[in-house]
């Protein structure tokens, strides 16, 4: 169905605001990445890619508005809760059905993205080419895949965490917050090595748990949530060891993002409270057919656009350099004057890439085809784990040096790019096969 047909067929029970938040949060992240990229060329012609926020620290306060990944994970919790409960009603063996349904639109475009860039990296290396900006791109374009890995973990852990929510409500969320705070105490107060990596799970799962609360209508005082989160974030940054930026900065000793900190969790709370305060007026706006059609259109390609937006941005810079256009120093007046043109060009190139690859993000109908096999549940869990580890490793090692054995340290294990690609594809095949034992795709 075309977006206009999908929009017209939207049932009254659908939460349109969740669709807006999902597409809008990814769009905001894309815009933020385009703004932060600081590409420059020295006198010798060497290309460098830096971060504008590191070059102009006073702009780091903007991350309190542009770092909206917590909103996406919050919406993920809301959608996962509904989907998981729907799968439960199908009876025993629902886990692989749920997992395949939730991961299909995530892993199919991701698998295509990694396959295309893997082929490009292989061709560059076999040709022995020194690609300049292309070499940098081989390393950078994979970095946003960390988001895919975290989202995979959230989907895989939804059934047990949803049961905890159904039993304890706000208590389950509070336990995750307390655990994340304890990790930071151990990290900064007692200097316990390695404990900080636990917050990759605890912080993001706490935000995800808020989505369960929203699904059950339990967020009744969003202003209180926003105020508490904002106050906590301000106090932690002002008096604690936490940096101002809510995204990672090159060379910084402490990042709020990697690993996530209690300050980032508080930032997530204030964002969730803020978007809930806007729910009423924006939901009314979404009743307008043109507005809703635009949201449906954007939502149908948002994952593809997210995966390819850095490719588009670096492609624009590559075209400028190839044409001999001088790129002003990042942050200068001339640089800011070029920003609208670069963003427009990156948006146009992203739209072209979306047109080429959007088919892999299309949803498909599913129906019952028999009882699940005994191994389907464990196979689905193993597949999700392999895909999770694979995309996280790719986000760290990138596509450069594909045949040189370049590695990244993932959970105390050195992983190469070929191994990461193999884990990603094997994991997706397992999830897909396990889900098909009960469902067929039409």
HUDA-V857967 format. One record per run of one state. SS is the DSSP state (@ for helix, = for strand, . for the rest). FROM is the first residue (numbers start at 0). LEN is the number of residues. If there is no record, write none. Layout:
ss:SS from:FROM len:LEN
ss:SS from:FROM len:LEN
This chain:
ss:. from:0 len:2
ss:@ from:2 len:6
ss:. from:8 len:7
ss:@ from:15 len:21
ss:= from:36 len:5
ss:. from:41 len:5
ss:= from:46 len:5
ss:@ from:51 len:4
ss:. from:55 len:1
ss:@ from:56 len:10
ss:. from:66 len:2
ss:@ from:68 len:20
ss:. from:88 len:5
ss:@ from:93 len:33
ss:. from:126 len:6
ss:@ from:132 len:8
ss:. from:140 len:4
ss:@ from:144 len:24
ss:. from:168 len:1
ss:@ from:169 len:20
ss:. from:189 len:5
ss:@ from:194 len:21
ss:. from:215 len:6
ss:@ from:221 len:18
ss:. from:239 len:17
ss:= from:256 len:1
ss:. from:257 len:2
ss:= from:259 len:1
ss:. from:260 len:1
ss:@ from:261 len:16
ss:. from:277 len:1
ss:@ from:278 len:7
ss:. from:285 len:3
ss:@ from:288 len:11
ss:. from:299 len:2
ss:@ from:301 len:21
ss:. from:322 len:10
ss:@ from:332 len:29
ss:. from:361 len:4
ss:= from:365 len:3
ss:. from:368 len:7
ss:@ from:375 len:22
ss:. from:397 len:9
ss:= from:406 len:4
ss:. from:410 len:2
ss:= from:412 len:4
ss:@ from:416 len:20
ss:. from:436 len:2
ss:= from:438 len:3
ss:. from:441 len:1
